[in-house]
């Protein structure tokens, strides 16, 4: 009798914890619910953003539409698709691409030869805040940056800005 109660408690715990987790069901190079115009030049608008939708009907389509609408884009690249383990929600994470806002009347160009080396001071965005750090490691496509009190993070080259500190 005691063993049956333990088994029941264990199964209940497993069931409750599995209901809240996300299961990755796939990665897609590009996702769009719209026709793209080959004559237009699309640019990256936002990186690694996410949106969820309830699975009442067409959840994937709804999540993609919500994400592109929220960031005023046309399609998603490097998309990752997740579904709640209970099957009631779907989540899409990816880079939103679209047409540059034509209301902005600014023309800029930058041509800088930036060399990143170990020991360089950099800033990067972490949890919505600009964070100072120092490069402690470099490989072909990843930097290791130390920030705060001996905290370390891996970042891509285009996620850091070199500073003169």
Secondary structure by P-SEA (a helix, b strand, c coil): caaaaaaaaaaaaaaaaaaabbbbcccccccccbbbbccccccccccccccccccccaaaaaaaaaaaaaaccccccbbbbbbccccccccccbbbbbcccccccbbbbbbcccccccccccccccccbbbbbbbccccccbbbbbcccbbbbbbcccccccccc
